[in-house]
Amino acid sequence: MSFFKSLDEFGLVEIILVEESQYIHLDKITDIEKMIRIHQELNVNIEGIDVVFNLLNKIEELQNELIIIKNKL
């Protein structure tokens, strides 16, 4: 649970409290699986996971921008 709380503190996931039970939105499950693998298999700390996911998001944005530009040509 401390791992998930740390992810929540860094803004990587949002823990929702419903009737004293904690939940994570279904849309974030694949991201959490990636974060767990990065943490366990590569021994990357929470700060590193934050950097990795920020870079992955930037790459995705740039790829989408490239597709838009290609479509305009």
N, C-alpha and C positions, 0 to 999 in steps of 0.2 A: 504493500500500500504506500510505503514511503516513496517508491519510484514514481507512482502515479501522482502523488501529491507534489513531487518535484516537477513533473511534467506540467501540472496545473499551474504551479507558481511561475514557471517560465513562459506560460501562455501557449504551450504546445498542444494541450488538450484542455477541455473544459469539463470539470466534474460538476454534475448536477445533483443536487440533494432533493430527493423526493421521499417524503415520509420517513426521514431519518436513514434512508439508504442512499448510497452514492452510486451514480450512473455516469457513463460516458456515452455521448451520442453515437448512434450506429454508424454514421458517416465517417467517424474517426477511427474505426476498428482497424482498417488496413494500415493507416498511419501508425497506430500504436503497435501493431505487429512488427512493422519495420523498425520502430524505435527500440522495441525489446530486442530484436535481432542485433541491431547496431550496438546496443548496450552490452549484451551478453557475449556475442561472438567476437566483436571487435574491441570490447572493453573500453567503449567510449563513454565519457561522463555526460551528464545532462547538458552542460554547456556546449560540448562537442555535438551532441544531437541537435541542439538548437541551431548551431552553425550549419550543420549538414542540411537540415530541413529548410533553412533560409536560402541556402544555395540551390537546393532542388526546386524550390518555388520560383527563384529567379530564372533558372534554366527553363522552366515550364513557361513563364511569362515571355521570355525571349523567343522560344519556339513558336508560341502562339502569334507573337508580333511578326515573326518571319513568314508564317503562313499567310497572314493578312497582307503583308507586303507583296508576297509572290502572287497572290490572287489578284492584286491590283494591276500587276504587270500583265 
